[in-house]
């Protein structure tokens, strides 16, 4: 007699769902835009130190 193999049931977690929605939304956004658009654009935090903004604010004072 052969042993029956157990079927592996894959469950989708909330993190997987959110990740899939974000990826699909981004691909949809890139498809609708005209021309080229950077895929690896990183959002910069306002709290990080930036030398250029320091120079701009120096002349206003």
C-alpha positions as CSV (number, residue, x, y, z in Angstrom):
1,X,0.0,0.0,0.0
2,X,1.2,3.4,-0.9
3,X,0.9,6.3,1.5
4,X,-1.3,9.2,0.3
5,X,0.5,12.5,0.0
6,X,-0.9,15.4,1.9
7,X,-2.0,18.3,-0.2
8,X,-0.3,21.6,0.8
9,X,-2.9,24.3,1.2
10,X,-1.4,27.7,0.4
11,X,-3.0,30.6,2.3
12,X,-2.8,34.2,1.3
13,X,-1.8,36.4,4.1
14,X,-2.8,40.1,4.5
15,X,0.8,41.1,3.8
16,X,0.8,39.2,0.5
17,X,-2.5,40.7,-0.5
18,X,-1.3,44.3,0.2
19,X,1.9,43.7,-1.7
20,X,0.1,42.3,-4.7
21,X,-2.3,45.3,-4.7
22,X,0.5,47.8,-4.5
23,X,2.4,46.1,-7.3
24,X,-0.7,46.0,-9.6
25,X,-1.5,49.6,-8.9
26,X,2.1,50.7,-9.7
27,X,2.1,48.7,-13.0
28,X,-1.3,50.2,-13.9
29,X,0.0,53.7,-13.1
30,X,3.1,53.2,-15.3
31,X,1.0,51.8,-18.2
32,X,-1.3,54.9,-18.1
33,X,1.4,57.5,-18.0
34,X,2.7,59.0,-21.2
35,X,6.5,58.7,-21.9
36,X,9.1,57.3,-19.5
37,X,8.8,57.3,-15.8
38,X,11.4,56.3,-13.2
39,X,10.6,53.0,-11.5
40,X,13.2,53.3,-8.8
41,X,12.2,56.8,-7.6
42,X,12.6,57.1,-3.8
43,X,10.4,59.3,-1.6
44,X,12.7,61.6,0.4
45,X,11.8,62.4,4.0
46,X,11.4,66.0,4.9
47,X,13.2,65.4,8.2
48,X,16.5,64.3,6.6
49,X,19.3,66.8,6.4
50,X,19.7,68.4,3.0
51,X,22.5,70.9,2.4
52,X,20.7,72.6,-0.6
53,X,17.7,73.5,1.5
54,X,19.9,74.9,4.2
55,X,21.6,77.2,1.6
56,X,18.2,78.4,0.2
57,X,17.0,79.3,3.7
58,X,20.2,81.2,4.6
59,X,19.5,84.0,2.1
60,X,16.0,84.5,3.4
61,X,17.1,85.3,6.9
